[in-house]
C-alpha cells in the first residue's frame, strides 16, 4: 500500500493523537540521520542533505550534495539498480554528524569519515567481523562509538570501538567475552542522563539492556534474560527510555523504562521492530516483515504516540514479492540523531509501490489523554490479530525486570 496519507487509516484530525500531512516523497533516497533541522540521506554512495527550514518557502524541497564515498568499483554499478542495491546491501547504512559537521558513516566493510571542509569520505577503519554496525553513536563533545554486528554463531568475543579524535582512528573500548552475547544491536546516547544505552542480542542472557557512562568505563545491566529484553531501537526522553522489541519468538512490544527503573509495556506490535525516532511532538517506531509463527504478518507498520502511552498505527505498507532472505525484509527505516522539527521522515524498502522511497510528513499531535483512549486501541487490537500465530512452542514469556534504578 502506498504511504500517502489517504491510504494509511490515519484517524481524523478532530480526534487524532497523531496525524501526518504528506509533504513530499523521493525515489532512490535512503534516510540516515538528523542534525538540527537538516536531514541527511544517501543516494547510493552520495551523501545528500535536506534543509527543512526551507520547506516553508514556495520552492520545491531539494536535496543538496554533501560528499561521496568511493566504494569498490563494482559497487558503483550494483548501487544503480534497486534489486542489486537491496541484494548486496549497498550504500550508507549509518551516520553520525558531529557539532562541526564532521560526519562518520558505516558503509559495506568499513567505517568512513568526512572532514567538514571535504567532499569525500575516507576509510578510517576496516570492519573485521560482519559487514557493518547497525548504528553509530556520538556523545556530545565526547567519543564516538559503534558495536560489532555479525552472525557470530560460535559466540566469539564482541568488541565496542571508540574514537576520541573525531573518527580519524578507532580503538577497542570494551570487549564482551566469548559466550556473553551474539552481537551489539545499538548504542544510544542519552543527553538527559549523560549516559550510553547498549542493546545486545539474541538469545537468553545474551539479550541485554546495559547502561554505561559516557566514557564506557562502567557498564551495568538494567534488563536481561529474555526476548522482551531483546531490542534494537531506543528513544531517550526526559522522563523515560522507550524501546521496541525485536523478537521472532514472541509478541513484540513498545516498552517504557522510566527513570526509576520501572519497565512498562505500553503497546503491542504486529512484528519485530528495529527503528525508532522522535519529532518535537511525537514518538515513532516502525515494524518489519520477518515472518515467524509469532509474527506472521506481511504488513509494515509505523506506530506513533503523542504522549508515549497511547499509540496508534499512522502508516502501513505491504511486503513486495521478492524473497526476503536475498532482497531484505520489508521495513520502514527511520533516521538517527536528534530532530528538533515536527517533520517525520521514513524510507520504505522491500514494499509494494514504495520500494526505496523516502517520504516526509509534517506531524500534528493532540496529547489529551481523554481523547486518545479510543484511537490507542487500534494498535493493540491489530497487533494481536496480526500476531495470532502465538509464540514459538516452548518459549517462555516473561516480563523483563529492572536490575538497577536509572538515575
Beta strands, then each sheet from edge to edge (+ up, - down):
strand 1: 18-27
strand 2: 30-35
strand 3: 38-43
strand 4: 46-51
strand 5: 64-68
strand 6: 92-97
strand 7: 103-107
strand 8: 110-114
strand 9: 122-126
strand 10: 137-138
strand 11: 144-147
strand 12: 158-163
strand 13: 171-176
strand 14: 183-190
strand 15: 195-201
strand 16: 208-213
strand 17: 219-224
strand 18: 231-236
strand 19: 240-245
strand 20: 252-258
strand 21: 263-269
strand 22: 275-278
strand 23: 283-286
strand 24: 299-305
strand 25: 312-318
strand 26: 331-334
strand 27: 343-349
strand 28: 357-365
sheet 1: 1+ 28- 27+ 26-
sheet 2: 2+ 3- 4+ 5-
sheet 3: 6+ 7- 8+ 9-
sheet 4: 10+ 11- 12+ 13-
sheet 5: 14+ 15- 16+ 17-
sheet 6: 18+ 19- 20+ 21-
sheet 7: 22+ 23- 24+ 25-
end
